[in-house]
C-alpha cells in the first residue's frame, strides 16, 4: 500500500513487472502532489486580508491528499479484482455466464477509483484557480505545477474510465459514467487555461 511505502519503493514497484500499481495509481499520486502544492502555496500567502481564504484552501487541500492516496490503493485493488474475474473458468455455459457477470461487476468496481479521482483532480484545479487570484506571486509557479499535476491526474482517470466504459453493458451505468467524462474534460480545459494565465503573468 502506498501509505506504508516510501516514494522510492513505490515507484520501483510501479516500474517492475507487476501489473499493479499502474497508470491509475500514478494518476492518484499526481493528484496528491497537486493538492500538496496547493496547500504549500496557500501557506506562503500571508497578510490579514487573505488569512481566512489561505487557511481554508490549505486545510481543504490537505484533506484531499489522503483521499488521493487512498484512490491509488483502491485502483490497484480494483485491477486485481478484475483480473481475478477474467481468470474464472469458462468451459461450460454456466461458467461462462458466471464469469461474464463477475467481469461486469468487477468492471463497475474498477470504474469507481478513476471516477472519484476525476472529482479530486477537478477540486485541486478549482483550488489552484482560486489561489491564483490572491496568492503570493513568488509561488505562482507552484500553483501552475499543482494545476498541471491535477490535469495529469484527471486525464489519466478519464482514459481509465473510458476503457472500463467500453466493456460495460448496462446502459444506465454507461450513461452515468459518460457524464463523468464530460466533467473530466472541463477540468482538463480549466487546468490548461489556468496554467496559460500563470505563464502570461510570470513572463510579463
Backbone as CSV, one residue per row, in Angstrom:
resi,resn,N_x,N_y,N_z,CA_x,CA_y,CA_z,C_x,C_y,C_z
1,UNK,0.836,-1.200,0.000,0.000,0.000,0.000,0.868,1.246,0.000
2,UNK,0.392,2.266,-0.692,1.197,3.472,-0.836,1.429,4.160,0.505
3,UNK,0.483,4.037,1.429,0.627,4.707,2.721,1.725,4.098,3.581
4,UNK,2.165,2.883,3.239,3.196,2.222,4.039,4.528,2.103,3.313
5,UNK,4.670,2.779,2.174,5.901,2.719,1.393,6.473,4.124,1.223
6,UNK,7.803,4.189,1.075,8.365,5.475,0.700,8.245,5.642,-0.814
7,UNK,8.488,6.854,-1.279,8.286,7.163,-2.692,9.163,6.288,-3.579
8,UNK,10.400,6.106,-3.178,11.349,5.318,-3.988,10.850,3.884,-4.157
9,UNK,10.436,3.262,-3.053,9.974,1.878,-3.107,8.715,1.758,-3.963
10,UNK,7.827,2.727,-3.823,6.571,2.664,-4.581,6.821,2.819,-6.075
11,UNK,7.669,3.757,-6.428,7.974,3.976,-7.842,8.697,2.769,-8.430
12,UNK,9.594,2.185,-7.644,10.292,0.991,-8.124,9.328,-0.171,-8.326
13,UNK,8.347,-0.295,-7.439,7.350,-1.355,-7.607,6.490,-1.091,-8.835
14,UNK,6.205,0.179,-9.099,5.436,0.533,-10.288,6.222,0.202,-11.559
15,UNK,7.531,0.316,-11.493,8.373,0.056,-12.660,8.645,-1.427,-12.873
16,UNK,8.266,-2.247,-11.911,8.541,-3.680,-12.008,7.572,-4.353,-12.976
17,UNK,7.648,-5.653,-13.043,6.764,-6.406,-13.927,5.393,-6.661,-13.346
18,UNK,5.126,-6.164,-12.143,3.810,-6.358,-11.540,2.769,-5.536,-12.284
19,UNK,1.551,-6.055,-12.444,0.519,-5.310,-13.164,-0.033,-4.121,-12.393
20,UNK,0.125,-4.132,-11.087,-0.353,-3.018,-10.263,0.668,-2.785,-9.148
21,UNK,0.895,-1.517,-8.774,0.201,-0.306,-9.227,0.576,0.068,-10.662
22,UNK,-0.373,0.695,-11.330,-0.148,1.099,-12.710,-0.570,2.537,-12.948
23,UNK,-1.134,2.773,-14.122,-1.458,4.140,-14.522,-2.465,4.826,-13.612
24,UNK,-3.484,4.080,-13.185,-4.489,4.696,-12.308,-3.900,5.153,-10.993
25,UNK,-3.023,4.314,-10.421,-2.368,4.688,-9.175,-1.438,5.874,-9.376
26,UNK,-0.767,5.916,-10.533,0.105,7.053,-10.834,-0.709,8.340,-10.904
27,UNK,-1.890,8.276,-11.509,-2.752,9.452,-11.569,-3.163,9.920,-10.189
28,UNK,-3.476,8.982,-9.307,-3.864,9.348,-7.945,-2.704,10.010,-7.206
29,UNK,-1.497,9.495,-7.416,-0.321,10.104,-6.796,-0.118,11.526,-7.315
30,UNK,-0.370,11.749,-8.593,-0.260,13.098,-9.157,-1.269,14.045,-8.515
31,UNK,-2.470,13.555,-8.273,-3.483,14.392,-7.618,-3.045,14.758,-6.205
32,UNK,-2.451,13.802,-5.499,-1.959,14.079,-4.147,-0.866,15.139,-4.170
33,UNK,0.027,15.054,-5.146,1.092,16.049,-5.272,0.509,17.428,-5.587
34,UNK,-0.490,17.461,-6.454,-1.129,18.738,-6.774,-1.759,19.362,-5.545
35,UNK,-2.458,18.543,-4.754,-3.085,19.059,-3.539,-2.034,19.559,-2.547
36,UNK,-0.921,18.839,-2.438,0.149,19.250,-1.524,0.734,20.595,-1.944
37,UNK,0.883,20.806,-3.233,1.415,22.080,-3.725,0.441,23.230,-3.463
38,UNK,-0.846,22.951,-3.588,-1.839,23.983,-3.267,-1.730,24.372,-1.800
39,UNK,-1.634,23.370,-0.934,-1.520,23.657,0.499,-0.264,24.476,0.797
40,UNK,0.840,24.114,0.181,2.080,24.846,0.390,1.969,26.283,-0.101
41,UNK,1.422,26.471,-1.297,1.298,27.821,-1.858,0.383,28.680,-1.008
42,UNK,-0.682,28.094,-0.485,-1.598,28.851,0.370,-0.889,29.304,1.638
43,UNK,-0.044,28.461,2.180,0.644,28.812,3.425,1.738,29.850,3.210
44,UNK,2.201,29.992,1.985,3.176,31.039,1.679,2.501,32.376,1.386
45,UNK,1.192,32.390,1.412,0.454,33.630,1.170,0.057,34.210,2.515
46,UNK,0.726,35.287,2.902,0.495,35.884,4.215,-0.232,37.216,4.057
47,UNK,-0.636,37.762,5.176,-1.357,39.040,5.166,-2.769,38.836,5.679
48,UNK,-3.255,39.756,6.495,-4.578,39.594,7.119,-5.726,39.527,6.123
49,UNK,-5.583,40.173,4.966,-6.695,40.199,4.009,-6.957,38.848,3.362
50,UNK,-5.952,37.959,3.387,-6.121,36.648,2.759,-5.959,35.497,3.753
51,UNK,-5.858,35.805,5.030,-5.579,34.774,6.029,-6.666,33.700,6.058
52,UNK,-7.916,34.114,6.053,-9.008,33.139,6.124,-9.054,32.272,4.874
53,UNK,-8.959,32.909,3.715,-9.019,32.162,2.457,-7.840,31.201,2.334
54,UNK,-6.653,31.674,2.738,-5.470,30.815,2.675,-5.600,29.629,3.612
55,UNK,-6.133,29.868,4.790,-6.323,28.782,5.751,-7.303,27.745,5.242
56,UNK,-8.400,28.219,4.658,-9.393,27.280,4.114,-8.823,26.470,2.959
57,UNK,-8.097,27.137,2.068,-7.514,26.449,0.913,-6.512,25.395,1.357
58,UNK,-5.650,25.760,2.310,-4.640,24.812,2.793,-5.297,23.625,3.483
59,UNK,-6.322,23.899,4.293,-6.992,22.821,5.024,-7.690,21.856,4.075
60,UNK,-8.398,22.411,3.086,-9.106,21.540,2.148,-8.118,20.744,1.290
61,UNK,-7.045,21.381,0.864,-6.040,20.679,0.068,-5.439,19.529,0.860
62,UNK,-5.181,19.751,2.136,-4.621,18.686,2.969,-5.594,17.524,3.129
63,UNK,-6.887,17.822,3.133,-7.880,16.748,3.212,-7.878,15.895,1.938
64,UNK,-7.554,16.515,0.820,-7.565,15.794,-0.455,-6.363,14.870,-0.633
65,UNK,-5.274,15.149,0.086,-4.068,14.326,-0.071,-4.326,12.863,0.311
66,UNK,-4.807,12.573,1.526,-5.063,11.164,1.853,-6.162,10.553,0.995
67,UNK,-7.121,11.373,0.560,-8.165,10.857,-0.325,-7.559,10.381,-1.647
68,UNK,-6.652,11.169,-2.203,-5.998,10.777,-3.451,-5.146,9.526,-3.245
69,UNK,-4.415,9.460,-2.157,-3.568,8.290,-1.890,-4.413,7.036,-1.674
70,UNK,-5.581,7.201,-1.052,-6.492,6.064,-0.891,-6.921,5.528,-2.257
71,UNK,-7.140,6.430,-3.204,-7.559,6.012,-4.535,-6.456,5.273,-5.278
72,UNK,-5.211,5.570,-4.953,-4.097,4.824,-5.560,-4.196,3.357,-5.171
73,UNK,-4.437,3.094,-3.891,-4.580,1.712,-3.436,-5.870,1.097,-3.963
74,UNK,-6.944,1.879,-3.997,-8.233,1.369,-4.484,-8.134,0.962,-5.946
75,UNK,-7.384,1.719,-6.730,-7.229,1.384,-8.144,-6.505,0.054,-8.297
76,UNK,-5.452,-0.139,-7.531,-4.703,-1.391,-7.606,-5.566,-2.573,-7.177
77,UNK,-6.363,-2.383,-6.127,-7.239,-3.454,-5.653,-8.315,-3.783,-6.689
78,UNK,-8.875,-2.749,-7.316,-9.912,-2.966,-8.324,-9.355,-3.699,-9.533
79,UNK,-8.124,-3.372,-9.907,-7.499,-4.079,-11.025,-7.306,-5.551,-10.686
80,UNK,-6.927,-5.820,-9.443,-6.756,-7.213,-9.011,-8.060,-7.979,-9.083
81,UNK,-9.152,-7.344,-8.645,-10.453,-7.998,-8.692,-10.882,-8.269,-10.131
82,UNK,-10.598,-7.332,-11.021,-10.954,-7.519,-12.429,-10.126,-8.650,-13.043
83,UNK,-8.862,-8.720,-12.708,-8.008,-9.792,-13.211,-8.513,-11.148,-12.736
84,UNK,-8.944,-11.225,-11.488,-9.482,-12.471,-10.945,-10.756,-12.883,-11.681
85,UNK,-11.583,-11.904,-12.022,-12.822,-12.211,-12.742,-12.517,-12.781,-14.126
86,UNK,-11.549,-12.201,-14.805,-11.184,-12.696,-16.131,-10.549,-14.084,-16.057
87,UNK,-9.977,-14.416,-14.913,-9.307,-15.711,-14.762,-10.257,-16.841,-14.394
88,UNK,-11.532,-16.538,-14.173,-12.503,-17.569,-13.808,-12.673,-18.572,-14.950
89,UNK,-12.966,-19.815,-14.608,-13.151,-20.821,-15.668,-14.365,-20.502,-16.532
90,UNK,-14.302,-20.890,-17.784,-15.418,-20.617,-18.698,-15.564,-21.744,-19.720
91,UNK,-15.563,-22.955,-19.202,-15.698,-24.124,-20.066,-17.166,-24.423,-20.374
92,UNK,-17.994,-24.441,-19.336,-19.416,-24.719,-19.540,-20.185,-23.419,-19.748
93,UNK,-21.428,-23.564,-20.186,-22.273,-22.378,-20.374,-22.538,-21.694,-19.045
94,UNK,-22.718,-22.487,-18.019,-22.946,-21.916,-16.688,-21.725,-21.128,-16.216
95,UNK,-20.548,-21.683,-16.450,-19.319,-20.983,-16.062,-19.142,-19.703,-16.872
96,UNK,-19.468,-19.777,-18.138,-19.354,-18.588,-18.989,-20.266,-17.474,-18.489
97,UNK,-21.505,-17.845,-18.121,-22.450,-16.846,-17.628,-21.966,-16.244,-16.308
98,UNK,-21.462,-17.118,-15.424,-20.956,-16.627,-14.141,-19.748,-15.736,-14.315
99,UNK,-18.873,-16.128,-15.204,-17.679,-15.324,-15.475,-18.063,-13.965,-16.056
100,UNK,-19.033,-13.971,-16.973,-19.480,-12.714,-17.579,-20.050,-11.767,-16.530
101,UNK,-20.862,-12.309,-15.603,-21.426,-11.476,-14.530,-20.318,-10.917,-13.641
102,UNK,-19.364,-11.775,-13.313,-18.264,-11.341,-12.449,-17.438,-10.251,-13.110
103,UNK,-17.216,-10.389,-14.399,-16.447,-9.375,-15.125,-17.175,-8.047,-15.128
104,UNK,-18.491,-8.084,-15.352,-19.265,-6.842,-15.352,-19.229,-6.176,-13.984
105,UNK,-19.397,-6.968,-12.922,-19.356,-6.413,-11.565,-17.980,-5.833,-11.249
106,UNK,-16.945,-6.541,-11.636,-15.579,-6.071,-11.372,-15.259,-4.835,-12.199
107,UNK,-15.820,-4.748,-13.403,-15.582,-3.574,-14.246,-16.248,-2.347,-13.645
108,UNK,-17.454,-2.517,-13.120,-18.104,-1.410,-12.419,-17.254,-0.973,-11.230
109,UNK,-16.709,-1.950,-10.507,-15.831,-1.625,-9.382,-14.558,-0.935,-9.822
110,UNK,-14.015,-1.356,-10.967,-12.785,-0.741,-11.470,-13.012,0.687,-11.935
111,UNK,-14.261,1.024,-12.245,-14.569,2.388,-12.689,-14.677,3.366,-11.518
112,UNK,-14.855,2.850,-10.311,-15.055,3.750,-9.172,-13.833,4.599,-8.842
113,UNK,-12.627,4.008,-8.722,-11.478,4.854,-8.386,-11.202,5.970,-9.396
114,UNK,-11.182,5.695,-10.720,-10.964,6.818,-11.639,-12.090,7.845,-11.609
115,UNK,-13.306,7.365,-11.384,-14.423,8.314,-11.276,-14.218,9.254,-10.090
116,UNK,-13.847,8.705,-8.955,-13.590,9.538,-7.776,-12.366,10.420,-7.980
117,UNK,-11.381,9.900,-8.694,-10.169,10.679,-8.939,-10.458,11.907,-9.788
118,UNK,-11.391,11.795,-10.711,-11.792,12.963,-11.504,-12.298,14.064,-10.575
119,UNK,-13.102,13.678,-9.589,-13.607,14.664,-8.638,-12.507,15.306,-7.823
120,UNK,-11.558,14.498,-7.353,-10.441,15.036,-6.567,-9.592,15.970,-7.425
121,UNK,-9.245,15.516,-8.625,-8.419,16.344,-9.505,-9.098,17.642,-9.876
122,UNK,-10.397,17.572,-10.167,-11.140,18.789,-10.520,-11.158,19.771,-9.350
123,UNK,-11.261,19.244,-8.128,-11.261,20.138,-6.965,-9.891,20.780,-6.763
124,UNK,-8.838,20.030,-7.007,-7.490,20.607,-6.897,-7.329,21.737,-7.917
125,UNK,-7.809,21.520,-9.127,-7.753,22.580,-10.150,-8.529,23.802,-9.680
126,UNK,-9.713,23.577,-9.104,-10.509,24.698,-8.609,-9.815,25.470,-7.507
127,UNK,-9.190,24.756,-6.584,-8.445,25.420,-5.512,-7.279,26.226,-6.081
128,UNK,-6.587,25.644,-7.050,-5.456,26.347,-7.670,-5.938,27.599,-8.392
129,UNK,-7.071,27.485,-9.072,-7.612,28.645,-9.786,-7.956,29.776,-8.814
130,UNK,-8.610,29.425,-7.697,-8.951,30.451,-6.702,-7.693,31.074,-6.107
131,UNK,-6.715,30.236,-5.845,-5.476,30.696,-5.225,-4.731,31.681,-6.117
132,UNK,-4.822,31.485,-7.419,-4.095,32.342,-8.360,-4.490,33.806,-8.233
133,UNK,-5.727,34.050,-7.840,-6.207,35.426,-7.755,-5.591,36.243,-6.641
134,UNK,-5.081,35.586,-5.601,-4.606,36.365,-4.461,-3.338,35.811,-3.799
135,UNK,-2.750,34.784,-4.376,-1.602,34.171,-3.712,-0.338,35.020,-3.830
136,UNK,0.630,34.695,-3.017,1.955,35.300,-3.099,2.502,35.056,-4.509
137,UNK,2.878,36.095,-5.241,3.356,35.882,-6.619,4.586,34.994,-6.710
138,UNK,5.316,34.863,-5.614,6.504,34.013,-5.623,6.173,32.517,-5.711
139,UNK,4.912,32.155,-5.474,4.542,30.740,-5.549,3.641,30.449,-6.742
140,UNK,3.557,31.383,-7.679,2.721,31.145,-8.858,3.174,29.920,-9.647
141,UNK,4.474,29.703,-9.733,4.955,28.523,-10.460,4.523,27.237,-9.759
142,UNK,4.433,27.271,-8.430,3.983,26.102,-7.688,2.495,25.858,-7.917
143,UNK,1.739,26.943,-8.024,0.316,26.811,-8.317,0.122,26.217,-9.710
144,UNK,0.938,26.665,-10.655,0.883,26.092,-12.004,1.246,24.614,-11.974
145,UNK,2.245,24.261,-11.177,2.634,22.855,-11.053,1.501,22.034,-10.450
146,UNK,0.798,22.618,-9.485,-0.359,21.942,-8.891,-1.442,21.718,-9.932
147,UNK,-1.693,22.737,-10.743,-2.692,22.635,-11.799,-2.331,21.555,-12.804
148,UNK,-1.067,21.513,-13.187,-0.628,20.527,-14.175,-0.642,19.108,-13.600
149,UNK,-0.299,18.972,-12.331,-0.360,17.650,-11.697,-1.801,17.162,-11.650
150,UNK,-2.716,18.062,-11.302,-4.131,17.697,-11.258,-4.661,17.388,-12.655
151,UNK,-4.208,18.146,-13.633,-4.635,17.890,-15.015,-4.184,16.501,-15.469
152,UNK,-2.947,16.156,-15.143,-2.448,14.823,-15.488,-3.261,13.738,-14.788
153,UNK,-3.619,13.989,-13.529,-4.412,13.017,-12.780,-5.775,12.806,-13.431
154,UNK,-6.426,13.901,-13.799,-7.759,13.810,-14.404,-7.687,13.151,-15.775
155,UNK,-6.677,13.506,-16.559,-6.521,12.894,-17.883,-6.300,11.396,-17.760
156,UNK,-5.461,10.999,-16.817,-5.230,9.578,-16.565,-6.525,8.893,-16.158
157,UNK,-7.265,9.529,-15.269,-8.511,8.942,-14.772,-9.534,8.771,-15.885
158,UNK,-9.646,9.763,-16.761,-10.681,9.678,-17.794,-10.337,8.605,-18.825
159,UNK,-9.056,8.428,-19.119,-8.669,7.348,-20.038,-9.014,5.993,-19.416
160,UNK,-8.700,5.827,-18.137,-9.024,4.583,-17.434,-10.531,4.364,-17.410
161,UNK,-11.263,5.429,-17.165,-12.723,5.334,-17.120,-13.286,4.933,-18.477
162,UNK,-12.752,5.491,-19.537,-13.238,5.177,-20.870,-12.948,3.724,-21.257
163,UNK,-11.828,3.198,-20.780,-11.522,1.790,-21.035,-12.567,0.899,-20.364
164,UNK,-12.912,1.240,-19.121,-13.948,0.477,-18.420,-15.312,0.675,-19.073
165,UNK,-15.585,1.883,-19.503,-16.866,2.201,-20.137,-17.091,1.342,-21.373
166,UNK,-16.033,1.108,-22.096,-16.116,0.318,-23.325,-16.576,-1.109,-23.056
167,UNK,-16.275,-1.620,-21.857,-16.577,-3.012,-21.533,-17.912,-3.205,-20.826
168,UNK,-18.536,-2.107,-20.400,-19.779,-2.217,-19.638,-20.990,-2.382,-20.547
169,UNK,-21.925,-3.208,-20.100,-23.112,-3.475,-20.902,-24.356,-2.744,-20.386
170,UNK,-24.371,-2.389,-19.114,-25.538,-1.736,-18.524,-25.658,-0.311,-19.062
171,UNK,-26.753,0.004,-19.803,-26.882,1.346,-20.393,-26.926,2.462,-19.349
172,UNK,-27.565,2.213,-18.214,-27.668,3.234,-17.174,-26.297,3.565,-16.594
173,UNK,-25.508,2.538,-16.352,-24.157,2.747,-15.808,-23.292,3.460,-16.839
174,UNK,-23.425,3.053,-18.089,-22.646,3.682,-19.155,-22.969,5.170,-19.251
175,UNK,-24.237,5.509,-19.192,-24.641,6.916,-19.292,-24.135,7.719,-18.099
176,UNK,-24.197,7.106,-16.927,-23.714,7.779,-15.712,-22.225,8.082,-15.817
177,UNK,-21.471,7.131,-16.329,-20.029,7.328,-16.446,-19.672,8.320,-17.544
178,UNK,-20.489,8.386,-18.580,-20.239,9.363,-19.648,-20.305,10.791,-19.113
179,UNK,-21.191,11.029,-18.142,-21.272,12.369,-17.554,-19.982,12.716,-16.827
180,UNK,-19.322,11.706,-16.252,-18.044,11.933,-15.582,-16.955,12.273,-16.590
181,UNK,-17.047,11.698,-17.775,-16.089,12.032,-18.833,-16.196,13.510,-19.176
182,UNK,-17.420,14.013,-19.271,-17.619,15.439,-19.547,-17.043,16.316,-18.463
183,UNK,-17.229,15.916,-17.206,-16.676,16.696,-16.095,-15.153,16.695,-16.153
184,UNK,-14.580,15.558,-16.517,-13.122,15.471,-16.630,-12.604,16.392,-17.723
185,UNK,-13.278,16.421,-18.841,-12.839,17.267,-19.955,-12.886,18.744,-19.575
186,UNK,-13.893,19.133,-18.810,-13.972,20.524,-18.349,-12.838,20.848,-17.389
187,UNK,-12.513,19.906,-16.504,-11.429,20.133,-15.548,-10.089,20.254,-16.263
188,UNK,-9.879,19.430,-17.271,-8.632,19.493,-18.044,-8.525,20.832,-18.752
189,UNK,-9.611,21.291,-19.330,-9.599,22.592,-20.007,-9.334,23.721,-19.017
190,UNK,-9.965,23.649,-17.846,-9.740,24.674,-16.821,-8.274,24.720,-16.410
191,UNK,-7.674,23.550,-16.253,-6.264,23.484,-15.845,-5.362,24.069,-16.923
192,UNK,-5.631,23.733,-18.162,-4.824,24.269,-19.268,-4.916,25.793,-19.319
193,UNK,-6.128,26.319,-19.175,-6.308,27.769,-19.196,-5.623,28.431,-18.013
194,UNK,-5.708,27.804,-16.847,-5.076,28.370,-15.657,-3.559,28.429,-15.821
195,UNK,-2.965,27.352,-16.283,-1.525,27.346,-16.494,-1.115,28.393,-17.517
196,UNK,-1.919,28.541,-18.549,-1.632,29.570,-19.554,-1.660,30.967,-18.972
197,UNK,-2.648,31.237,-18.120,-2.726,32.569,-17.493,-1.532,32.811,-16.579
198,UNK,-1.130,31.811,-15.844,0.010,31.960,-14.939,1.290,32.214,-15.755
199,UNK,1.449,31.511,-16.834,2.634,31.714,-17.672,2.675,33.139,-18.217
200,UNK,1.529,33.654,-18.603,1.480,35.039,-19.084,1.885,36.010,-17.983
201,UNK,1.437,35.751,-16.753,1.763,36.632,-15.635,3.256,36.606,-15.321
202,UNK,3.844,35.429,-15.306,5.257,35.358,-14.915,6.180,35.866,-16.027
203,UNK,5.695,35.889,-17.254,6.524,36.419,-18.358,6.448,37.932,-18.476
204,UNK,5.424,38.529,-17.873,5.229,39.980,-18.021,6.102,40.772,-17.057
